Amino acid sequence: MFHNKTIRRGSQDVLAMVAINDRKGLATMDIVSVVTEVVKDQQRVIASQMELMEQLVKRLEALQTKLELQDKH
């Protein structure tokens, strides 16, 4: 399987990975494999960003509560 670093090199490298030996066609299953890895990588990034966003929302809510309590006193 391809590593994420390999996929990120650029379109020329990706084309080289999926090209058939004579470079006149593309290996369909290799394209599917590359696209699958890219999608999985994007899903990991999205999950990580969502987790971070949830943490930041909790921190923001805690700060808002703190400010509201200070305003009351």
Buried (B, 14 or more C-beta within 10 A) or exposed (E): EBEEEEBEEEEEEBEEBBBEEEEEEEBEEBBEBBEEBBEEEEEEEEEEEEEEEEEEEEEEEEEEEEEEEEEEE
